[in-house]
């Protein structure tokens, strides 16, 4: 469980149809529950009918989900078209005061940093980050398999996987300090990082040090070499802000050399 991931997921969920407390009772009774405490096993015909209805519902829900994803992708394109290249308070707070991002003025008092999200180079959505660091996705958009790729691609470029955009910016600063080629995949959550990294199956993982241990568990399940902050910092960006690009790049180089020599 990760509270940040949970909030993002809940904000993006919309029911395909009307779901109420009555829906729970309906499903329970369809599966044999009775309000007098008794249990009546469904017949074979009832079970098969429920399977048929479930398949029909999945088809309808699948179509609704696909429609919602298409609408979100279209809206993401519209938002990005409205963006202007500007500095942003979130970037400033993460140690990148002079960096330029895609900024959308959602209303007169709310300018949002927009991080586009792609699946196989197709735009599927956008992560919206406000001045305080609150993040959300577009309603109905696809997040599974979606990434933001930051690279200076070329011969010898290594794959790097991380959760957050700020972590990716800090990692980029360190890799540039080391004069290395890189392909950094911003995955937006530990679960998605696991899916993306497993599908590519080569490279290195930068995981967060969260209280729940979600980041490190995901890195362990991926099975690739991973780096995690070794002090009280929460993630790579915190570590980078605390120590600066030179020190961080030197520590990362030591770890990278050790990792490569250990394989």
C-alpha positions as CSV (number, residue, x, y, z in Angstrom):
1,X,0.0,0.0,0.0
2,X,1.2,3.5,-0.9
3,X,-1.0,6.4,0.1
4,X,0.2,8.6,-2.8
5,X,-0.5,6.0,-5.4
6,X,-3.9,5.2,-3.8
7,X,-5.0,8.9,-3.9
8,X,-4.0,9.1,-7.6
9,X,-5.9,6.0,-8.5
10,X,-9.1,6.9,-6.6
11,X,-9.2,10.3,-8.2
12,X,-9.0,8.7,-11.6
13,X,-11.8,6.1,-11.0
14,X,-15.2,6.6,-12.5
15,X,-17.9,3.9,-12.5
16,X,-19.0,2.6,-15.9
17,X,-22.6,2.7,-14.6
18,X,-24.6,3.6,-11.5
19,X,-23.3,1.7,-8.5
20,X,-25.0,2.0,-5.1
21,X,-25.3,0.0,-1.9
22,X,-28.1,-1.9,-3.6
23,X,-25.5,-3.2,-6.0
24,X,-23.7,-4.9,-3.2
25,X,-26.9,-6.6,-2.0
26,X,-27.8,-7.6,-5.5
27,X,-24.4,-9.3,-6.1
28,X,-24.5,-10.9,-2.7
29,X,-27.9,-12.4,-3.1
30,X,-27.0,-13.5,-6.7
31,X,-24.2,-15.5,-5.1
32,X,-26.4,-17.2,-2.5
33,X,-26.5,-14.8,0.5
34,X,-29.8,-14.3,2.3
35,X,-30.5,-11.6,4.8
36,X,-31.7,-14.1,7.4
37,X,-28.2,-15.5,7.7
38,X,-28.8,-18.6,5.5
39,X,-26.9,-19.5,2.4
40,X,-28.5,-21.0,-0.6
41,X,-26.1,-22.5,-3.1
42,X,-26.8,-21.2,-6.7
43,X,-27.8,-23.8,-9.2
44,X,-25.6,-24.7,-12.2
45,X,-27.9,-22.8,-14.5
46,X,-27.8,-19.7,-12.2
47,X,-24.0,-19.9,-12.2
48,X,-23.8,-20.1,-15.9
49,X,-26.2,-17.3,-16.4
50,X,-24.1,-15.1,-14.0
51,X,-21.0,-15.9,-16.0
52,X,-22.8,-14.9,-19.2
53,X,-24.0,-11.6,-17.7
54,X,-20.5,-10.9,-16.2
55,X,-19.0,-11.4,-19.7
56,X,-21.5,-9.1,-21.2
57,X,-20.9,-6.5,-18.5
58,X,-17.1,-6.8,-19.0
59,X,-17.6,-6.1,-22.7
60,X,-19.7,-3.1,-21.9
61,X,-17.3,-1.9,-19.2
62,X,-14.4,-2.5,-21.5
63,X,-16.0,-0.4,-24.2
64,X,-16.7,2.3,-21.7
65,X,-13.1,2.2,-20.4
66,X,-11.7,2.4,-24.0
67,X,-14.0,5.3,-24.7
68,X,-12.9,7.1,-21.5
69,X,-9.2,6.5,-22.4
70,X,-9.6,7.9,-25.9
71,X,-11.4,11.0,-24.4
72,X,-8.6,11.4,-21.9
73,X,-5.9,11.1,-24.6
74,X,-7.7,13.8,-26.6
75,X,-8.0,16.1,-23.6
76,X,-4.3,15.6,-22.8
77,X,-3.4,16.7,-26.3
78,X,-5.6,19.8,-26.0
79,X,-4.0,20.6,-22.6
80,X,-0.5,20.2,-23.9
81,X,-1.4,22.5,-26.8
82,X,-2.4,25.2,-24.3
83,X,0.8,24.9,-22.3
84,X,3.6,27.5,-22.4
85,X,7.3,26.9,-21.6
86,X,7.8,28.5,-18.2
87,X,9.4,28.1,-14.8
88,X,7.2,26.5,-12.2
89,X,7.0,26.6,-8.3
90,X,7.1,22.7,-8.2
91,X,10.4,22.6,-10.1
92,X,11.8,25.3,-7.9
93,X,10.9,23.3,-4.8
94,X,12.7,20.3,-6.2
95,X,15.9,22.2,-6.9
96,X,15.4,23.1,-10.5
97,X,14.6,26.8,-10.2
98,X,15.8,27.6,-13.8
99,X,14.3,24.6,-15.5
100,X,11.5,25.2,-18.0
101,X,8.5,23.0,-18.0
102,X,5.2,22.7,-19.8
103,X,2.8,24.9,-17.8
104,X,-0.9,25.1,-18.2
105,X,-3.0,27.9,-16.7
106,X,-6.0,25.9,-15.8
107,X,-7.6,29.1,-14.3
108,X,-6.5,32.5,-13.1
109,X,-5.1,31.2,-9.8
110,X,-3.9,27.7,-10.8
111,X,-0.9,27.0,-13.1
112,X,-0.1,23.4,-13.5
113,X,3.1,21.7,-14.5
114,X,2.1,19.1,-17.2
115,X,4.1,15.9,-17.7
116,X,2.9,14.0,-20.8
117,X,2.5,10.2,-20.6
118,X,3.0,7.8,-23.5
119,X,2.5,4.2,-24.3
120,X,4.5,3.1,-27.3
121,X,5.0,6.7,-28.3
122,X,1.2,7.4,-28.3
123,X,0.0,10.1,-26.0
124,X,-2.4,8.6,-23.4
125,X,-2.6,11.2,-20.7
126,X,-0.9,13.8,-18.6
127,X,0.2,14.1,-15.0
128,X,-0.8,17.5,-13.6
129,X,1.2,18.9,-10.7
130,X,0.2,22.1,-8.8
131,X,2.5,24.5,-7.0
132,X,2.3,22.6,-3.8
133,X,3.3,19.3,-5.4
134,X,-0.2,17.7,-5.5
135,X,-0.5,15.4,-8.4
136,X,-3.4,14.0,-10.4
137,X,-4.2,12.3,-13.7
138,X,-7.0,12.9,-16.1
139,X,-10.2,11.2,-15.5
140,X,-10.3,7.8,-17.3
141,X,-6.9,8.0,-18.7
142,X,-4.7,5.0,-19.1
143,X,-1.8,4.8,-16.6
144,X,-0.7,1.2,-16.9
145,X,2.4,1.0,-19.1
146,X,2.5,4.8,-19.4
147,X,5.8,6.6,-19.2
148,X,7.6,9.8,-19.7
149,X,11.0,9.1,-21.4
150,X,13.9,11.5,-20.8
151,X,17.0,10.6,-22.8
152,X,20.1,11.6,-24.6
153,X,19.8,8.3,-26.5
154,X,22.8,7.0,-28.3
155,X,25.3,4.1,-28.3
156,X,25.7,2.6,-24.9
157,X,22.7,4.3,-23.3
158,X,21.5,2.5,-20.2
159,X,17.8,2.1,-19.2
160,X,16.9,3.7,-15.8
161,X,13.5,3.3,-14.2
162,X,12.0,5.6,-11.5
163,X,8.6,6.6,-10.1
164,X,8.6,10.4,-10.1
165,X,9.4,13.2,-12.5
166,X,11.6,15.1,-9.9
167,X,13.6,11.9,-9.3
168,X,14.1,11.7,-13.0
169,X,15.4,15.3,-13.2
170,X,17.8,14.7,-10.4
171,X,19.0,11.4,-12.0
172,X,19.5,13.2,-15.3
173,X,21.6,15.9,-13.6
174,X,23.9,13.2,-12.1
175,X,24.2,11.2,-15.3
176,X,25.1,14.3,-17.2
177,X,27.7,15.1,-14.6
178,X,29.1,11.6,-15.3
179,X,28.9,12.2,-19.1
180,X,26.8,9.0,-19.6
181,X,24.2,8.1,-22.1
182,X,20.8,7.4,-20.6
183,X,17.1,6.5,-21.2
184,X,15.2,7.5,-18.1
185,X,11.6,6.1,-17.8
186,X,9.4,8.1,-15.5
187,X,6.7,5.5,-14.4
188,X,4.6,7.5,-12.0
189,X,4.1,4.7,-9.5
190,X,5.9,1.7,-8.0
191,X,3.4,-0.7,-9.5
192,X,3.8,0.7,-13.0
193,X,7.6,0.9,-12.6
194,X,7.5,-2.8,-12.0
195,X,5.5,-3.5,-15.1
196,X,7.5,-1.2,-17.4
197,X,10.9,-2.4,-16.1
198,X,10.0,-6.1,-16.4
199,X,8.8,-5.5,-20.0
200,X,12.2,-4.0,-20.9
201,X,14.2,-6.3,-18.6
202,X,17.5,-4.5,-18.7
203,X,18.9,-1.5,-16.8
204,X,18.8,0.0,-13.3
205,X,16.1,1.0,-10.9
206,X,16.0,4.1,-8.7
207,X,13.5,3.4,-6.0
208,X,11.9,5.5,-3.3
209,X,12.5,5.0,0.4
210,X,9.0,5.2,1.6
211,X,7.7,4.1,5.1
212,X,5.6,1.3,3.6
213,X,8.6,-0.2,1.7
214,X,6.6,-0.2,-1.5
215,X,9.4,1.2,-3.6
216,X,12.0,-1.3,-2.5
217,X,9.6,-4.3,-2.8
218,X,8.8,-3.3,-6.4
219,X,12.5,-3.0,-7.1
220,X,13.2,-6.4,-5.7
221,X,10.4,-8.0,-7.7
222,X,11.8,-6.4,-10.9
223,X,15.0,-8.2,-10.4
224,X,17.3,-5.5,-11.8
225,X,20.1,-3.8,-9.8
226,X,18.5,-1.0,-7.8
227,X,19.6,2.0,-5.8
228,X,17.8,3.3,-2.8
229,X,18.7,6.3,-0.6
230,X,20.9,5.1,2.3
231,X,20.2,8.0,4.7
232,X,17.0,9.5,6.0
233,X,16.0,11.0,2.6
234,X,12.8,9.9,1.0
235,X,13.9,9.6,-2.7
236,X,16.6,10.4,-5.1
237,X,15.5,14.0,-5.5
238,X,15.7,14.6,-1.8
239,X,19.2,13.0,-1.7
240,X,20.2,15.2,-4.7
241,X,18.9,18.4,-3.1
242,X,20.7,17.5,0.2
243,X,24.1,16.6,-1.4
244,X,24.3,18.3,-4.8
245,X,25.1,17.0,-8.2
246,X,28.8,16.5,-7.7
247,X,28.7,14.4,-4.6
248,X,25.6,12.4,-5.8
249,X,27.2,11.6,-9.1
250,X,30.4,10.4,-7.4
251,X,28.4,8.1,-5.1
252,X,26.2,6.9,-8.0
253,X,29.4,6.2,-10.1
254,X,30.8,4.1,-7.3
255,X,27.6,2.1,-7.0
256,X,27.3,1.7,-10.8
257,X,30.9,0.4,-11.1
258,X,30.4,-2.0,-8.2
259,X,27.2,-3.2,-9.7
260,X,28.7,-3.8,-13.2
261,X,31.8,-5.5,-11.7
262,X,29.5,-7.8,-9.6
263,X,27.6,-9.1,-12.6
